[in-house]
């Protein structure tokens, strides 16, 4: 088990290196001189060619992409993530301010999408063909088709503007004002979780239907166990195996969705930072965000893989 | 002899009563929701083809006398900030949606299949290199990957297709690699190899056709997701922008007029939902009809 985790961690490091390198390469294809972004058009016209060359040298822009990449990497390990010329701030500082917001949002969305999604799937499978199944399946199928930014807008229109129940934008830290923070988060979290909830429900239903057909479930019935015990204790654990696999992937979707939702609800998180940085061609920030998001996704996938062993003792780590 | 024939007849009777196609048709068309999806899709395609005849106005026509008109008999869904007819823009918006959806999936499926096929067939270090790169791309949200690529290439339909296509490659490569690894262990591949068939011949004529069904289903099921992502990118302001009609940017443009003209955002959103829902249902139906065992894996 320990060797497996160590092996996976080493693999994860390679994956992250590859990911950041790919993005670094892609960002470097940005048309235009990167120097222009550091100095601004007016400064460039004012400076002599020699001074420009010197500035280029100072910033290390005269070296090859590979050299620059490894330089960036070395600096990252020393805690220097570069400077953002768009926000005029340290990249690490920017990310450390924005990241907790997105992670808080994401964890809430992940929690609710799992619990509600799996519950819906169980209800649909157990009541197969009944109205509860029809309603749950339709809800799940609709949930995976809604453009989440649109849902956000519609919710703002209904609950924020027309009914006036919820604040329509912004973010408040739960440590400052828990009640206000929760009220502000209700709509964003619903939007963020809806897609994952739908796919969790669909998958749970399918895999639950497979499991409850098996012999050991029939044995449990014939032993006279209650339905609740059979479903929750005997069937659920086995039917969760495929669902857990996909949950690892869902972290990606939630992060992708955060970009849209933070835009709709004006939440100052990583998603918005990344969008602003991408449009501003601020590639130090993009690079930093990619690294952080990559680490989170890779780590959650690792946790998912380890949790298999608990769910399915047949899984051997070697 | 007679007895033998009898036995043969008995054997014939025991054969499944339906051919593959009939079973497929029965399962596929048997579910109302799949049928609904098919009809909606057919309608969308027809509207896209005959947009010029159906649309009441020119979708790019700016009319400053009729800015932000409410829905009425003249303009069924009202007009936008430049006085363009929303219904006409909605109708013309089907074209880029369908084109981006199918072209993206085509790029992703072709590239992903080739990569997965090569990785799975040759194995060893080739597989390691290809699949680790795919893993690296999988370690990042698709929408963000597409966003970064689109930001580099710039907006416009062609670049969006490339960005979304590249971002969708990993899914196909993974499925194809897994399929190839299974198929290549079959006896007919080993037989083919001992007969001296070239690798290319084995891959193209024997592995690809056998791996086809899951790929087609995966493609159908992914078009919806690509359409959602395209709408998301357009919403962020990097996809297809006005005056061209794209549903995502229409939602975004209507965002500021939410209280006065809600239809500007509501209508394109419903259009997106309807097509994605239909595509997903057709994909589900296809999967259940072709191979129910694929449930839960695709």
Interface residues (C-beta under 8 A of the other chain):
Chain A: X14 X15 X16 X18 X19 X22 X23 X26 X27 X29 X30 X31 X141 X142 X144 X145 X146 X147 X148 X149 X150 X151 X153 X154 X156 X157 X161 X203 X206 X207 X210 X242 X249 X252 X253 X255 X256 X257 X259 X260 X263 X264 X274 X275 X278 X279 X281 X286 X290 X293 X294 X297 X298 X301
Chain B: X33 X132 X133 X135 X136 X137 X138 X139 X140 X141 X142 X143 X144 X147 X148 X149 X151 X152 X154 X224 X228 X231 X232 X235 X236 X237 X238 X248 X251 X252 X254 X255 X258 X259 X262 X265 X266 X268 X269 X272 X273 X276 X277 X280 X281 X295 X296 X297
